[in-house]
Amino acid sequence: MAKSLAVVMSSGGLRSVVCMGLAVRDHRVAAVHMADARATAEAAFAAFQQQVEHFKPVKWWKMDCGYLKQMLVPAESAAVLGSTGSDIQAPLVPYRELQMLSVAAGLARQVRAPVIFWGVQVEPKNTNALARVVETVQLFSQLLEVLAPDGPITVQTPLLGLQDQQLIELGHQIQAPFNASWTCQTQNQKPCQSCPACSRRVRAFRAAQLVDPLVDGKRP
């Protein structure tokens, strides 16, 4: 029996590469990268291209989401907005994840894919954020069913509820190409290892007692 098609959302980041590694086990995949005009957009897209080269999806898209930058709110307001994602910059754009899920749903409808993989990761201790993701996915899936009852689309979040260490261990287990990812928030050619995103990545690899190939200088 032929595998069903799944659209995988990839930011080019660490969670995206693990999520795609999980998706390809049971599905044919189509990958979508949403370029949101951040300072690190070029590095993120380069990482996505490496993921495409490694996983060889049947189709891939680079969507121009630069308009999101025009919605940025002051940093002091971000905490009020909150976020359902694991992206620490996400709260700066109101409803960013919802907009990106909508783009992915449109593409899934185009290629008749019944599944969207979203690599959102929220640790169990963050109960409020975890609950928001679960509710968002449920409501969004229900909305898609109302809009297209002839071809319902479900959203899967296989990384939800994992601790950072568990994420790395899972990626190692499925042989995810960690070097095909970009986490750093700076525009350096190599990870700075000191920005909040890099620091979190470093802690995760150390906790898993594994070497990060991206830091080890093995990035293609």
PyRosetta script that sets phi, psi and omega in degrees:
from pyrosetta import init, pose_from_sequence

init()
pose = pose_from_sequence("MAKSLAVVMSSGGLRSVVCMGLAVRDHRVAAVHMADARATAEAAFAAFQQQVEHFKPVKWWKMDCGYLKQMLVPAESAAVLGSTGSDIQAPLVPYRELQMLSVAAGLARQVRAPVIFWGVQVEPKNTNALARVVETVQLFSQLLEVLAPDGPITVQTPLLGLQDQQLIELGHQIQAPFNASWTCQTQNQKPCQSCPACSRRVRAFRAAQLVDPLVDGKRP")
pose.set_psi(1, 131.5)
pose.set_omega(1, -177.8)
pose.set_phi(2, -68.3)
pose.set_psi(2, 143.5)
pose.set_omega(2, 177.6)
pose.set_phi(3, -70.7)
pose.set_psi(3, 145.2)
pose.set_omega(3, 176.5)
pose.set_phi(4, -75.9)
pose.set_psi(4, 161.6)
pose.set_omega(4, -178.5)
pose.set_phi(5, -91.6)
pose.set_psi(5, 140.4)
pose.set_omega(5, 177.6)
pose.set_phi(6, -131.8)
pose.set_psi(6, 139.0)
pose.set_omega(6, 174.3)
pose.set_phi(7, -92.6)
pose.set_psi(7, 126.3)
pose.set_omega(7, -179.5)
pose.set_phi(8, -110.1)
pose.set_psi(8, 124.6)
pose.set_omega(8, 177.2)
pose.set_phi(9, -83.1)
pose.set_psi(9, 125.5)
pose.set_omega(9, -179.6)
pose.set_phi(10, -131.4)
pose.set_psi(10, 123.0)
pose.set_omega(10, 175.0)
pose.set_phi(11, -86.9)
pose.set_psi(11, -6.9)
pose.set_omega(11, -172.0)
pose.set_phi(12, 90.2)
pose.set_psi(12, 1.9)
pose.set_omega(12, -175.0)
pose.set_phi(13, -90.4)
pose.set_psi(13, -177.4)
pose.set_omega(13, -176.7)
pose.set_phi(14, -63.1)
pose.set_psi(14, -45.6)
pose.set_omega(14, -178.8)
pose.set_phi(15, -67.6)
pose.set_psi(15, -34.8)
pose.set_omega(15, 179.6)
pose.set_phi(16, -62.7)
pose.set_psi(16, -41.5)
pose.set_omega(16, -176.6)
pose.set_phi(17, -70.0)
pose.set_psi(17, -33.4)
pose.set_omega(17, 176.4)
pose.set_phi(18, -71.5)
pose.set_psi(18, -41.6)
pose.set_omega(18, 179.8)
pose.set_phi(19, -61.6)
pose.set_psi(19, -42.8)
pose.set_omega(19, 179.7)
pose.set_phi(20, -67.9)
pose.set_psi(20, -35.9)
pose.set_omega(20, 176.6)
pose.set_phi(21, -61.0)
pose.set_psi(21, -35.0)
pose.set_omega(21, 176.6)
pose.set_phi(22, -73.3)
pose.set_psi(22, -40.2)
pose.set_omega(22, -176.8)
pose.set_phi(23, -63.6)
pose.set_psi(23, -39.8)
pose.set_omega(23, -175.0)
pose.set_phi(24, -70.5)
pose.set_psi(24, -12.8)
pose.set_omega(24, 178.8)
pose.set_phi(25, -69.1)
pose.set_psi(25, -34.0)
pose.set_omega(25, -174.5)
pose.set_phi(26, -121.3)
pose.set_psi(26, -3.3)
pose.set_omega(26, -175.6)
pose.set_phi(27, -137.9)
pose.set_psi(27, 157.6)
pose.set_omega(27, 158.9)
pose.set_phi(28, -80.0)
pose.set_psi(28, 140.7)
pose.set_omega(28, -173.4)
pose.set_phi(29, -118.9)
pose.set_psi(29, 147.9)
pose.set_omega(29, 167.9)
pose.set_phi(30, -121.1)
pose.set_psi(30, 129.9)
pose.set_omega(30, -172.6)
pose.set_phi(31, -109.2)
pose.set_psi(31, 139.7)
pose.set_omega(31, 178.7)
pose.set_phi(32, -127.6)
pose.set_psi(32, 129.9)
pose.set_omega(32, 176.2)
pose.set_phi(33, -113.7)
pose.set_psi(33, 129.3)
pose.set_omega(33, -178.4)
pose.set_phi(34, -108.5)
pose.set_psi(34, 105.8)
pose.set_omega(34, -177.9)
pose.set_phi(35, -81.0)
pose.set_psi(35, 114.8)
pose.set_omega(35, -172.8)
pose.set_phi(36, -108.8)
pose.set_psi(36, 21.2)
pose.set_omega(36, 171.6)
pose.set_phi(37, 66.4)
pose.set_psi(37, 25.0)
pose.set_omega(37, 173.8)
pose.set_phi(38, -74.3)
pose.set_psi(38, 168.8)
pose.set_omega(38, 179.1)
pose.set_phi(39, -63.5)
pose.set_psi(39, -28.5)
pose.set_omega(39, -177.6)
pose.set_phi(40, -97.9)
pose.set_psi(40, 16.3)
pose.set_omega(40, -174.9)
pose.set_phi(41, -59.8)
pose.set_psi(41, -39.5)
pose.set_omega(41, -178.0)
pose.set_phi(42, -64.4)
pose.set_psi(42, -43.8)
pose.set_omega(42, 179.0)
pose.set_phi(43, -66.9)
pose.set_psi(43, -38.3)
pose.set_omega(43, 179.7)
pose.set_phi(44, -65.0)
pose.set_psi(44, -41.5)
pose.set_omega(44, 179.8)
pose.set_phi(45, -69.4)
pose.set_psi(45, -36.3)
pose.set_omega(45, 176.6)
pose.set_phi(46, -60.5)
pose.set_psi(46, -40.9)
pose.set_omega(46, 177.6)
pose.set_phi(47, -65.5)
pose.set_psi(47, -41.1)
pose.set_omega(47, 177.6)
pose.set_phi(48, -60.2)
pose.set_psi(48, -42.5)
pose.set_omega(48, 179.0)
pose.set_phi(49, -61.6)
pose.set_psi(49, -35.8)
pose.set_omega(49, 175.6)
pose.set_phi(50, -66.5)
pose.set_psi(50, -36.9)
pose.set_omega(50, 176.0)
pose.set_phi(51, -64.1)
pose.set_psi(51, -41.1)
pose.set_omega(51, 177.6)
pose.set_phi(52, -61.3)
pose.set_psi(52, -44.6)
pose.set_omega(52, 179.9)
pose.set_phi(53, -62.8)
pose.set_psi(53, -37.2)
pose.set_omega(53, -178.0)
pose.set_phi(54, -75.8)
pose.set_psi(54, -48.9)
pose.set_omega(54, -173.5)
pose.set_phi(55, -88.3)
pose.set_psi(55, -19.0)
pose.set_omega(55, 177.8)
pose.set_phi(56, 52.4)
pose.set_psi(56, 60.7)
pose.set_omega(56, 177.2)
pose.set_phi(57, -62.6)
pose.set_psi(57, 155.8)
pose.set_omega(57, -179.5)
pose.set_phi(58, -69.6)
pose.set_psi(58, -21.4)
pose.set_omega(58, 179.3)
pose.set_phi(59, -158.9)
pose.set_psi(59, 148.9)
pose.set_omega(59, 174.4)
pose.set_phi(60, -146.2)
pose.set_psi(60, 154.7)
pose.set_omega(60, -179.0)
pose.set_phi(61, -132.3)
pose.set_psi(61, 147.0)
pose.set_omega(61, 165.7)
pose.set_phi(62, -115.6)
pose.set_psi(62, 110.8)
pose.set_omega(62, -176.4)
pose.set_phi(63, -96.8)
pose.set_psi(63, 132.2)
pose.set_omega(63, 178.8)
pose.set_phi(64, -81.1)
pose.set_psi(64, 102.6)
pose.set_omega(64, 179.1)
pose.set_phi(65, -112.0)
pose.set_psi(65, 31.3)
pose.set_omega(65, 179.8)
pose.set_phi(66, -61.4)
pose.set_psi(66, -21.1)
pose.set_omega(66, 178.8)
pose.set_phi(67, -61.1)
pose.set_psi(67, -23.2)
pose.set_omega(67, -180.0)
pose.set_phi(68, -61.4)
pose.set_psi(68, -30.2)
pose.set_omega(68, -179.0)
pose.set_phi(69, -63.0)
pose.set_psi(69, -28.5)
pose.set_omega(69, -179.5)
pose.set_phi(70, -73.4)
pose.set_psi(70, -11.7)
pose.set_omega(70, -179.2)
pose.set_phi(71, -97.6)
pose.set_psi(71, 0.7)
pose.set_omega(71, -176.4)
pose.set_phi(72, -54.3)
pose.set_psi(72, 138.1)
pose.set_omega(72, 176.5)
pose.set_phi(73, -108.6)
pose.set_psi(73, 160.2)
pose.set_omega(73, 177.3)
pose.set_phi(74, -58.0)
pose.set_psi(74, 145.3)
pose.set_omega(74, -176.8)
pose.set_phi(75, -56.1)
pose.set_psi(75, -34.2)
pose.set_omega(75, -178.4)
pose.set_phi(76, -69.3)
pose.set_psi(76, -15.9)
pose.set_omega(76, 179.3)
pose.set_phi(77, -93.3)
pose.set_psi(77, -14.2)
pose.set_omega(77, -173.6)
pose.set_phi(78, -61.6)
pose.set_psi(78, -39.0)
pose.set_omega(78, -178.1)
pose.set_phi(79, -62.8)
pose.set_psi(79, -28.5)
pose.set_omega(79, 179.0)
pose.set_phi(80, -71.9)
pose.set_psi(80, -36.3)
pose.set_omega(80, -178.2)
pose.set_phi(81, -70.4)
pose.set_psi(81, -41.6)
pose.set_omega(81, -176.0)
pose.set_phi(82, 74.9)
pose.set_psi(82, 175.5)
pose.set_omega(82, -178.9)
pose.set_phi(83, -155.6)
pose.set_psi(83, 148.5)
pose.set_omega(83, 175.9)
pose.set_phi(84, -94.1)
pose.set_psi(84, -6.7)
pose.set_omega(84, -173.4)
pose.set_phi(85, -101.0)
pose.set_psi(85, 176.8)
pose.set_omega(85, 178.0)
pose.set_phi(86, -97.0)
pose.set_psi(86, 1.6)
pose.set_omega(86, 179.2)
pose.set_phi(87, -82.2)
pose.set_psi(87, 118.3)
pose.set_omega(87, -173.9)
pose.set_phi(88, -70.3)
pose.set_psi(88, -16.0)
pose.set_omega(88, 177.4)
pose.set_phi(89, -93.2)
pose.set_psi(89, -8.5)
pose.set_omega(89, -175.7)
pose.set_phi(90, -57.0)
pose.set_psi(90, -38.6)
pose.set_omega(90, -178.0)
pose.set_phi(91, -62.6)
pose.set_psi(91, -14.4)
pose.set_omega(91, -179.8)
pose.set_phi(92, -73.1)
pose.set_psi(92, -16.3)
pose.set_omega(92, 177.2)
pose.set_phi(93, -116.6)
pose.set_psi(93, 113.9)
pose.set_omega(93, -179.5)
pose.set_phi(94, -58.0)
pose.set_psi(94, 130.7)
pose.set_omega(94, 175.7)
pose.set_phi(95, 58.4)
pose.set_psi(95, 32.8)
pose.set_omega(95, -176.8)
pose.set_phi(96, -59.2)
pose.set_psi(96, -47.3)
pose.set_omega(96, -177.9)
pose.set_phi(97, -64.7)
pose.set_psi(97, -38.2)
pose.set_omega(97, 179.4)
pose.set_phi(98, -63.0)
pose.set_psi(98, -40.4)
pose.set_omega(98, 179.0)
pose.set_phi(99, -65.7)
pose.set_psi(99, -41.3)
pose.set_omega(99, -179.8)
pose.set_phi(100, -70.6)
pose.set_psi(100, -36.0)
pose.set_omega(100, 174.8)
pose.set_phi(101, -62.8)
pose.set_psi(101, -37.2)
pose.set_omega(101, 179.1)
pose.set_phi(102, -65.2)
pose.set_psi(102, -40.9)
pose.set_omega(102, 176.7)
pose.set_phi(103, -62.5)
pose.set_psi(103, -46.0)
pose.set_omega(103, 179.4)
pose.set_phi(104, -61.7)
pose.set_psi(104, -38.3)
pose.set_omega(104, 179.7)
pose.set_phi(105, -65.9)
pose.set_psi(105, -39.1)
pose.set_omega(105, 177.7)
pose.set_phi(106, -62.6)
pose.set_psi(106, -41.8)
pose.set_omega(106, 178.6)
pose.set_phi(107, -69.1)
pose.set_psi(107, -38.6)
pose.set_omega(107, 177.7)
pose.set_phi(108, -61.9)
pose.set_psi(108, -39.7)
pose.set_omega(108, 177.7)
pose.set_phi(109, -64.8)
pose.set_psi(109, -38.9)
pose.set_omega(109, -179.0)
pose.set_phi(110, -61.8)
pose.set_psi(110, -42.8)
pose.set_omega(110, -176.5)
pose.set_phi(111, -99.3)
pose.set_psi(111, 7.6)
pose.set_omega(111, 178.1)
pose.set_phi(112, 61.3)
pose.set_psi(112, 43.2)
pose.set_omega(112, 176.2)
pose.set_phi(113, -94.0)
pose.set_psi(113, 126.4)
pose.set_omega(113, -177.6)
pose.set_phi(114, -84.2)
pose.set_psi(114, -2.5)
pose.set_omega(114, -173.9)
pose.set_phi(115, -136.2)
pose.set_psi(115, 140.0)
pose.set_omega(115, 170.5)
pose.set_phi(116, -117.7)
pose.set_psi(116, 130.8)
pose.set_omega(116, 174.3)
pose.set_phi(117, -100.7)
pose.set_psi(117, 124.0)
pose.set_omega(117, 179.5)
pose.set_phi(118, -119.0)
pose.set_psi(118, 119.9)
pose.set_omega(118, -174.4)
pose.set_phi(119, -85.0)
pose.set_psi(119, 35.9)
pose.set_omega(119, 177.8)
pose.set_phi(120, -68.7)
pose.set_psi(120, 138.7)
pose.set_omega(120, 179.9)
pose.set_phi(121, -133.9)
pose.set_psi(121, 121.7)
pose.set_omega(121, 176.1)
pose.set_phi(122, -130.2)
pose.set_psi(122, 127.4)
pose.set_omega(122, -178.0)
pose.set_phi(123, -69.9)
pose.set_psi(123, 149.6)
pose.set_omega(123, -176.8)
pose.set_phi(124, -55.3)
pose.set_psi(124, -32.3)
pose.set_omega(124, -177.6)
pose.set_phi(125, -67.3)
pose.set_psi(125, -21.4)
pose.set_omega(125, 179.4)
pose.set_phi(126, -90.6)
pose.set_psi(126, 71.2)
pose.set_omega(126, -169.6)
pose.set_phi(127, -63.6)
pose.set_psi(127, -37.7)
pose.set_omega(127, -178.8)
pose.set_phi(128, -65.8)
pose.set_psi(128, -46.5)
pose.set_omega(128, 178.9)
pose.set_phi(129, -64.9)
pose.set_psi(129, -38.8)
pose.set_omega(129, 179.2)
pose.set_phi(130, -61.8)
pose.set_psi(130, -44.1)
pose.set_omega(130, 179.5)
pose.set_phi(131, -64.7)
pose.set_psi(131, -36.9)
pose.set_omega(131, 179.2)
pose.set_phi(132, -64.7)
pose.set_psi(132, -40.4)
pose.set_omega(132, 178.9)
pose.set_phi(133, -64.2)
pose.set_psi(133, -46.8)
pose.set_omega(133, -179.4)
pose.set_phi(134, -58.6)
pose.set_psi(134, -46.2)
pose.set_omega(134, -179.5)
pose.set_phi(135, -67.4)
pose.set_psi(135, -39.6)
pose.set_omega(135, 178.5)
pose.set_phi(136, -60.3)
pose.set_psi(136, -46.3)
pose.set_omega(136, -179.3)
pose.set_phi(137, -63.4)
pose.set_psi(137, -43.6)
pose.set_omega(137, -179.9)
pose.set_phi(138, -62.2)
pose.set_psi(138, -48.3)
pose.set_omega(138, -178.1)
pose.set_phi(139, -67.3)
pose.set_psi(139, -39.4)
pose.set_omega(139, 179.9)
pose.set_phi(140, -65.9)
pose.set_psi(140, -40.6)
pose.set_omega(140, 178.0)
pose.set_phi(141, -64.2)
pose.set_psi(141, -39.4)
pose.set_omega(141, 177.4)
pose.set_phi(142, -64.8)
pose.set_psi(142, -39.9)
pose.set_omega(142, 178.5)
pose.set_phi(143, -62.8)
pose.set_psi(143, -42.6)
pose.set_omega(143, 179.1)
pose.set_phi(144, -63.5)
pose.set_psi(144, -36.4)
pose.set_omega(144, 178.9)
pose.set_phi(145, -67.4)
pose.set_psi(145, -37.0)
pose.set_omega(145, 177.6)
pose.set_phi(146, -66.9)
pose.set_psi(146, -42.5)
pose.set_omega(146, -176.8)
pose.set_phi(147, -72.8)
pose.set_psi(147, -31.1)
pose.set_omega(147, -177.6)
pose.set_phi(148, -141.7)
pose.set_psi(148, 71.9)
pose.set_omega(148, -177.2)
pose.set_phi(149, -64.4)
pose.set_psi(149, -19.8)
pose.set_omega(149, -179.8)
pose.set_phi(150, -79.7)
pose.set_psi(150, -14.4)
pose.set_omega(150, -179.6)
pose.set_phi(151, -149.1)
pose.set_psi(151, 68.8)
pose.set_omega(151, -176.6)
pose.set_phi(152, -61.2)
pose.set_psi(152, 145.8)
pose.set_omega(152, 178.8)
pose.set_phi(153, -122.1)
pose.set_psi(153, 129.7)
pose.set_omega(153, 178.1)
pose.set_phi(154, -107.7)
pose.set_psi(154, 152.1)
pose.set_omega(154, 179.1)
pose.set_phi(155, -109.2)
pose.set_psi(155, 124.4)
pose.set_omega(155, 178.4)
pose.set_phi(156, -108.0)
pose.set_psi(156, 138.1)
pose.set_omega(156, -179.4)
pose.set_phi(157, -127.0)
pose.set_psi(157, 75.6)
pose.set_omega(157, -172.0)
pose.set_phi(158, -68.5)
pose.set_psi(158, -13.3)
pose.set_omega(158, -178.9)
pose.set_phi(159, -98.6)
pose.set_psi(159, -4.6)
pose.set_omega(159, -175.7)
pose.set_phi(160, -64.2)
pose.set_psi(160, 132.3)
pose.set_omega(160, 178.5)
pose.set_phi(161, 89.5)
pose.set_psi(161, -0.9)
pose.set_omega(161, 178.0)
pose.set_phi(162, -84.8)
pose.set_psi(162, 143.5)
pose.set_omega(162, 169.1)
pose.set_phi(163, -77.4)
pose.set_psi(163, 159.7)
pose.set_omega(163, -178.4)
pose.set_phi(164, -57.4)
pose.set_psi(164, -42.0)
pose.set_omega(164, 178.5)
pose.set_phi(165, -61.2)
pose.set_psi(165, -41.6)
pose.set_omega(165, 179.9)
pose.set_phi(166, -65.6)
pose.set_psi(166, -34.6)
pose.set_omega(166, 177.1)
pose.set_phi(167, -60.1)
pose.set_psi(167, -47.1)
pose.set_omega(167, -179.7)
pose.set_phi(168, -65.7)
pose.set_psi(168, -42.0)
pose.set_omega(168, 179.5)
pose.set_phi(169, -63.6)
pose.set_psi(169, -39.7)
pose.set_omega(169, 177.9)
pose.set_phi(170, -65.6)
pose.set_psi(170, -45.2)
pose.set_omega(170, 178.8)
pose.set_phi(171, -60.2)
pose.set_psi(171, -40.3)
pose.set_omega(171, 177.8)
pose.set_phi(172, -64.1)
pose.set_psi(172, -40.5)
pose.set_omega(172, -178.2)
pose.set_phi(173, -62.8)
pose.set_psi(173, -40.3)
pose.set_omega(173, -178.0)
pose.set_phi(174, -93.6)
pose.set_psi(174, 7.5)
pose.set_omega(174, 177.7)
pose.set_phi(175, 60.0)
pose.set_psi(175, 43.2)
pose.set_omega(175, 175.3)
pose.set_phi(176, -67.5)
pose.set_psi(176, 138.0)
pose.set_omega(176, -179.3)
pose.set_phi(177, -77.6)
pose.set_psi(177, 86.0)
pose.set_omega(177, -177.8)
pose.set_phi(178, -57.5)
pose.set_psi(178, -27.7)
pose.set_omega(178, -179.8)
pose.set_phi(179, -69.2)
pose.set_psi(179, -17.8)
pose.set_omega(179, 177.9)
pose.set_phi(180, -92.5)
pose.set_psi(180, 52.9)
pose.set_omega(180, 179.8)
pose.set_phi(181, -151.0)
pose.set_psi(181, 156.3)
pose.set_omega(181, 177.7)
pose.set_phi(182, -137.4)
pose.set_psi(182, 126.9)
pose.set_omega(182, -176.6)
pose.set_phi(183, -116.7)
pose.set_psi(183, -33.2)
pose.set_omega(183, -171.7)
pose.set_phi(184, -57.1)
pose.set_psi(184, 141.6)
pose.set_omega(184, 180.0)
pose.set_phi(185, -93.6)
pose.set_psi(185, 1.6)
pose.set_omega(185, 178.4)
pose.set_phi(186, -98.4)
pose.set_psi(186, 172.2)
pose.set_omega(186, 180.0)
pose.set_phi(187, -99.1)
pose.set_psi(187, 20.3)
pose.set_omega(187, 177.7)
pose.set_phi(188, -69.8)
pose.set_psi(188, 157.5)
pose.set_omega(188, 177.4)
pose.set_phi(189, -73.8)
pose.set_psi(189, -25.0)
pose.set_omega(189, 176.3)
pose.set_phi(190, -121.0)
pose.set_psi(190, 152.3)
pose.set_omega(190, 178.4)
pose.set_phi(191, -55.8)
pose.set_psi(191, 136.0)
pose.set_omega(191, -178.4)
pose.set_phi(192, -73.8)
pose.set_psi(192, -24.3)
pose.set_omega(192, -179.3)
pose.set_phi(193, 64.2)
pose.set_psi(193, 14.5)
pose.set_omega(193, -179.3)
pose.set_phi(194, -130.9)
pose.set_psi(194, -19.2)
pose.set_omega(194, 176.8)
pose.set_phi(195, -67.5)
pose.set_psi(195, 163.6)
pose.set_omega(195, -177.3)
pose.set_phi(196, -55.3)
pose.set_psi(196, -40.2)
pose.set_omega(196, -179.1)
pose.set_phi(197, -68.3)
pose.set_psi(197, -43.1)
pose.set_omega(197, 178.0)
pose.set_phi(198, -64.5)
pose.set_psi(198, -42.3)
pose.set_omega(198, -179.1)
pose.set_phi(199, -61.0)
pose.set_psi(199, -40.5)
pose.set_omega(199, 178.7)
pose.set_phi(200, -65.5)
pose.set_psi(200, -40.4)
pose.set_omega(200, 179.1)
pose.set_phi(201, -64.7)
pose.set_psi(201, -44.4)
pose.set_omega(201, 179.2)
pose.set_phi(202, -59.3)
pose.set_psi(202, -45.6)
pose.set_omega(202, -179.7)
pose.set_phi(203, -61.9)
pose.set_psi(203, -38.6)
pose.set_omega(203, -177.9)
pose.set_phi(204, -66.0)
pose.set_psi(204, -44.9)
pose.set_omega(204, 179.3)
pose.set_phi(205, -66.7)
pose.set_psi(205, -38.3)
pose.set_omega(205, 179.0)
pose.set_phi(206, -65.2)
pose.set_psi(206, -42.4)
pose.set_omega(206, -180.0)
pose.set_phi(207, -63.1)
pose.set_psi(207, -34.4)
pose.set_omega(207, 179.2)
pose.set_phi(208, -83.4)
pose.set_psi(208, -5.0)
pose.set_omega(208, -179.3)
pose.set_phi(209, 57.6)
pose.set_psi(209, 44.5)
pose.set_omega(209, 178.9)
pose.set_phi(210, -127.4)
pose.set_psi(210, 154.8)
pose.set_omega(210, 178.6)
pose.set_phi(211, -89.3)
pose.set_psi(211, 133.4)
pose.set_omega(211, 176.7)
pose.set_phi(212, -85.1)
pose.set_psi(212, 111.5)
pose.set_omega(212, -177.3)
pose.set_phi(213, -64.9)
pose.set_psi(213, -23.8)
pose.set_omega(213, 178.9)
pose.set_phi(214, -68.8)
pose.set_psi(214, -39.5)
pose.set_omega(214, 178.5)
pose.set_phi(215, -77.2)
pose.set_psi(215, -28.5)
pose.set_omega(215, -177.4)
pose.set_phi(216, -77.7)
pose.set_psi(216, 2.7)
pose.set_omega(216, 174.7)
pose.set_phi(217, 82.5)
pose.set_psi(217, 23.6)
pose.set_omega(217, -178.0)
pose.set_phi(218, -108.3)
pose.set_psi(218, 16.0)
pose.set_omega(218, 178.3)
pose.set_phi(219, -70.4)
pose.set_psi(219, 131.7)
pose.set_omega(219, -178.5)
pose.set_phi(220, -57.7)
pose.dump_pdb("model.pdb")
